[in-house]
Amino acid sequence: MLEKMKRSDSKGFTLIEIVLVIAIAALLLLIVFLAVSGAQKARRDSQRRNDLSRIAAALESYASNNNGGYPTNAQFNGLFIAGGSYAVNNAKDPLSGADYQYTTTLPATPASGATSASVVYRNAEDCSGAAQGTRVFAVYMGLEQGAPTCISNK
């Protein structure tokens, strides 16, 4: 009987083994979480760059309908920040005969859905900040990863 008591044939895990398995699982979950988080930020930044291109296209549309002139900073705030719209002169809908309306609002920030406050418009300067005259614009947008990006027509 003493031999049976001395020989330990238990099939269970020790406390140290259980703690070690939990620690390894937590470390793997942390690595996966960090990888997914970085990918989400990159996706949102890509969406912001696309939105910035759409803003630049809207500014080009505005200029083509306003004798090549881009909006002033105040006009930009009225059109984009305040969610305004403008009618294109001499551009009629063939069915209704009404002027085409362009509604140009800032894109929603992908993370929160709120209007982006990180868009900065500069009339008459390029992305380097150099003065270029009234037929030039620069639009800057903040990103989650890296420096703000800029699009200019110059």
KELUM-540649 format. One line per field, with one value per residue (C-alpha): residue number from 1; x, y, z. Coordinates in Angstrom, 3 decimals. Each point is the difference from the previous one (the first is absolute). Layout:
num	(NUM:...)
c1	(X:...)
c2	(Y:...)
c3	(Z:...)
# end
This chain:
num	(1:2:3:4:5:6:7:8:9:10:11:12:13:14:15:16:17:18:19:20:21:22:23:24:25:26:27:28:29:30:31:32:33:34:35:36:37:38:39:40:41:42:43:44:45:46:47:48:49:50:51:52:53:54:55:56:57:58:59:60:61:62:63:64:65:66:67:68:69:70:71:72:73:74:75:76:77:78:79:80:81:82:83:84:85:86:87:88:89:90:91:92:93:94:95:96:97:98:99:100:101:102:103:104:105:106:107:108:109:110:111:112:113:114:115:116:117:118:119:120:121:122:123:124:125:126:127:128:129:130:131:132:133:134:135:136:137:138:139:140:141:142:143:144:145:146:147:148:149:150:151:152:153:154)
c1	(0.000:2.893:1.169:-3.373:0.120:3.551:-0.664:-1.962:-1.847:-2.179:-1.160:-0.849:1.881:2.002:-0.806:3.196:-0.944:-3.459:1.393:2.569:-2.673:-2.152:2.987:0.868:-3.639:-0.166:3.218:-1.337:-3.271:1.942:2.045:-3.167:-1.724:2.940:0.149:-3.735:0.107:2.795:-1.876:-3.135:1.957:1.558:-3.460:-1.401:2.982:-0.566:-3.630:1.125:2.311:-2.912:-2.189:2.698:0.045:-3.783:0.334:2.628:-2.323:-2.849:2.296:0.895:-3.711:-0.589:2.796:-1.265:-3.340:1.478:2.351:2.921:-0.048:0.143:-2.045:1.436:0.590:-3.357:-1.794:1.645:-1.276:-3.480:0.039:1.779:0.017:-3.591:-1.198:-1.128:-0.760:0.243:-1.784:2.005:-0.895:-1.099:0.038:-3.531:-1.454:-1.304:-3.157:-1.078:1.746:1.206:3.529:2.313:0.754:3.311:-0.081:3.531:0.352:3.104:0.363:-0.812:2.940:-0.032:0.679:-2.791:-2.407:0.299:0.890:3.736:1.601:3.429:-0.548:1.818:-0.511:2.412:-0.938:2.837:2.771:1.395:0.803:3.379:-1.770:1.384:-2.309:-1.076:-2.838:-3.757:-0.090:1.669:-1.271:1.317:-2.069:1.595:-1.453:1.318:0.693:0.163:3.345:2.631:0.030:-3.041:-0.492:-0.576:-1.486:0.587:-0.736:3.509)
c2	(0.000:2.354:-0.491:1.131:3.184:0.912:-0.505:2.927:-0.896:3.095:1.025:3.665:3.252:1.898:3.608:1.189:-1.740:1.590:3.492:-0.464:-0.983:2.995:2.364:-1.320:0.309:3.586:0.874:-1.431:1.931:3.214:-0.522:-0.628:3.063:2.283:-1.298:0.529:3.462:1.114:-1.332:1.907:3.254:-0.559:-0.648:3.193:2.008:-1.427:1.090:3.486:0.229:-1.002:2.626:2.601:-0.894:0.434:3.441:0.970:-1.192:2.076:3.039:-0.568:-0.233:3.230:1.735:-1.203:1.607:3.222:1.180:-2.043:1.583:-2.113:0.860:2.296:-1.410:1.434:-1.459:-3.376:0.093:0.811:-2.751:-2.784:0.647:1.243:-2.618:2.551:-0.555:2.010:-0.067:-0.376:2.812:-1.071:-3.680:-1.335:-3.396:-1.191:-1.485:2.622:3.063:0.938:1.201:-2.745:0.345:-1.081:-0.739:-0.086:-0.978:-1.140:-3.747:-1.658:-1.092:-3.788:-0.698:2.009:1.015:3.649:2.712:0.138:3.038:-0.879:1.465:3.273:1.947:2.639:2.177:1.329:-2.238:-3.433:-2.875:1.521:3.124:2.218:2.709:-0.876:2.340:-0.406:-2.981:-2.348:-1.816:-2.433:-2.269:-1.704:-2.858:-1.550:-3.727:-2.468:-1.369:2.401:3.632:1.769:-0.471:2.794:0.310:3.052:0.811:1.402)
c3	(0.000:0.650:-3.547:-1.317:2.104:-1.080:-3.691:-1.354:-3.152:-0.084:-3.470:0.798:-0.672:2.562:0.816:-1.696:-3.255:0.004:0.673:-2.788:-2.536:0.959:-0.324:-3.484:-1.124:1.277:-1.826:-3.275:0.400:0.595:-3.178:-2.050:1.492:-0.847:-3.577:-0.549:1.567:-2.344:-3.028:1.008:0.309:-3.431:-1.484:1.545:-1.283:-3.470:0.219:1.045:-3.033:-2.253:1.668:-0.568:-3.703:-0.096:1.603:-2.589:-2.797:1.469:0.089:-3.653:-0.785:1.881:-1.938:-3.364:0.780:1.402:-2.753:1.332:3.444:3.125:3.073:2.611:3.460:1.141:-3.032:0.639:3.581:-1.268:-2.623:1.843:3.734:0.173:-2.502:-2.583:-3.648:-3.163:-3.340:-3.179:-2.362:-3.472:0.961:-0.188:0.728:-3.388:1.537:2.519:-1.423:3.499:0.719:1.187:3.700:1.454:3.695:1.278:3.629:1.779:0.336:3.278:2.077:-0.446:3.677:1.593:-2.752:1.051:-2.482:-0.445:1.608:-1.376:-3.506:-0.686:-3.246:-1.255:-2.955:-2.185:1.346:-0.785:2.358:0.867:1.289:-2.761:-1.363:-3.534:-0.961:-0.042:-2.360:2.472:3.064:2.584:2.243:2.995:2.019:3.201:0.126:2.865:-1.129:-1.231:-1.036:-1.458:-3.731:-2.499:-3.486:-2.142:-3.619:-0.402)
# end
